[in-house]
Amino acid sequence: MKCLIVDDEVLARERLVRLLGDCDGLRVCGEAANGEQGLQQVERLQPDLVLLDVRMPGMDGLEMARHLLTLDCAPAVIFTTAYGDHALDAFDTQAVDYLLKPVHPQRLRLALEKARRLSPARLQQLQAANGERRTHLCARVRGNLELMSVDQVVYLQADNKYVTACSGERSILLEESLKMLEQEFASSFIRIHRNALVAPRCIVGLEKDREGRHRVILEGVDVRLEVSRRLLPTLRKRIRDGAA
């Protein structure tokens, strides 16, 4: 079984490599220092198991695990952490195990026997409990994962069962509801229509067409998104507050 180790601490990775070397049927196929690098390694190496640190700079372990669950053949995940906080109790109620650093050899063997993946809903609950949100959005493109930083997104627009996330330079299709995205990223986006959220930092202004409909002008994109009459006063106030 191939194993990928994802941890921002070099010494922690080295220790896990040594411990896994004593476990029959396991081979360390690669290492990564954060969640984003870990996803790239998963695509390249196709591991069966990921030993995943929880707290890392940039994309953390919880977020990486959520992105892994979009894969058809996602690897099993065992979380490792130096923090025995309240989230660990939640982990222990699931089929996924967690290890406290420094990892004990026997504890690792037990964890390997019951390694499972968290459900997407449970991961969202755990992130919410820790006051965390994702740093990236994730889409599947021809079987691979494509990431877009939330800070780069100009707007999110729903169309049927998909949501388009546009950064100006490129767009990706998300298999998530606009409502769930609005709840998770309430501090980063404002709703302007039942089918659209925009980043306030990218709002340049408003324009009115010949039919009397208002559209928002966004920095970095040519598209003009329609603003509903119900949400127009809120948007105008947000623009005034931002200009003040």
Secondary structure as the mmCIF struct_conf table of DSSP 4:
data_model
#
loop_
_struct_conf.conf_type_id
_struct_conf.id
_struct_conf.beg_label_comp_id
_struct_conf.beg_label_asym_id
_struct_conf.beg_label_seq_id
_struct_conf.end_label_comp_id
_struct_conf.end_label_asym_id
_struct_conf.end_label_seq_id
STRN STRN1 LYS A 2 VAL A 6
BEND BEND1 ASP A 8 ASP A 8
HELX_RH_AL_P HELX_RH_AL_P1 VAL A 10 GLY A 21
TURN_TY1_P TURN_TY1_P1 ASP A 22 ASP A 22
BEND BEND2 CYS A 23 CYS A 23
TURN_TY1_P TURN_TY1_P2 ASP A 24 GLY A 25
STRN STRN2 ARG A 27 ALA A 32
BEND BEND3 ALA A 33 ASN A 34
HELX_RH_AL_P HELX_RH_AL_P2 GLY A 35 LEU A 45
BEND BEND4 ASP A 48 ASP A 48
STRN STRN3 LEU A 49 ASP A 53
BEND BEND5 VAL A 54 VAL A 54
BEND BEND6 PRO A 57 MET A 59
HELX_RH_AL_P HELX_RH_AL_P3 GLY A 61 LEU A 68
TURN_TY1_P TURN_TY1_P3 LEU A 69 THR A 70
BEND BEND7 LEU A 71 LEU A 71
TURN_TY1_P TURN_TY1_P4 ASP A 72 CYS A 73
HELX_LH_PP_P HELX_LH_PP_P1 ALA A 74 PRO A 75
STRN STRN4 ALA A 76 THR A 81
BEND BEND8 ALA A 82 ALA A 82
HELX_RH_AL_P HELX_RH_AL_P4 HIS A 86 ASP A 92
TURN_TY1_P TURN_TY1_P5 THR A 93 THR A 93
BEND BEND9 GLN A 94 ALA A 95
STRN STRN5 TYR A 98 LEU A 100
BEND BEND10 LYS A 101 PRO A 102
HELX_LH_PP_P HELX_LH_PP_P2 VAL A 103 HIS A 104
HELX_RH_AL_P HELX_RH_AL_P5 PRO A 105 GLU A 113
TURN_TY1_P TURN_TY1_P6 LYS A 114 LYS A 114
STRN STRN6 ARG A 116 ARG A 116
HELX_RH_AL_P HELX_RH_AL_P6 PRO A 120 ALA A 129
TURN_TY1_P TURN_TY1_P7 ASN A 130 GLY A 131
BEND BEND11 THR A 135 THR A 135
STRN STRN7 HIS A 136 VAL A 141
TURN_TY1_P TURN_TY1_P8 ARG A 142 GLY A 143
STRN STRN8 ASN A 144 SER A 149
HELX_RH_3T_P HELX_RH_3T_P1 VAL A 150 GLN A 152
STRN STRN9 TYR A 155 ASP A 159
TURN_TY1_P TURN_TY1_P9 ASN A 160 LYS A 161
STRN STRN10 TYR A 162 CYS A 166
BEND BEND12 GLY A 168 GLU A 169
STRN STRN11 SER A 171 LEU A 174
BEND BEND13 GLU A 176 GLU A 176
HELX_RH_AL_P HELX_RH_AL_P7 LEU A 178 GLU A 184
TURN_TY1_P TURN_TY1_P10 PHE A 185 SER A 188
STRN STRN12 ILE A 190 HIS A 193
TURN_TY1_P TURN_TY1_P11 ARG A 194 ASN A 195
STRN STRN13 ALA A 196 VAL A 198
HELX_RH_3T_P HELX_RH_3T_P2 PRO A 200 CYS A 202
STRN STRN14 ILE A 203 LYS A 208
TURN_TY1_P TURN_TY1_P12 ARG A 210 GLU A 211
BEND BEND14 GLY A 212 GLY A 212
STRN STRN15 HIS A 214 LEU A 218
TURN_TY1_P TURN_TY1_P13 GLU A 219 GLY A 220
STRN STRN16 LEU A 225 VAL A 227
TURN_TY1_P TURN_TY1_P14 ARG A 229 LEU A 231
HELX_RH_AL_P HELX_RH_AL_P8 LEU A 232 ALA A 243
#
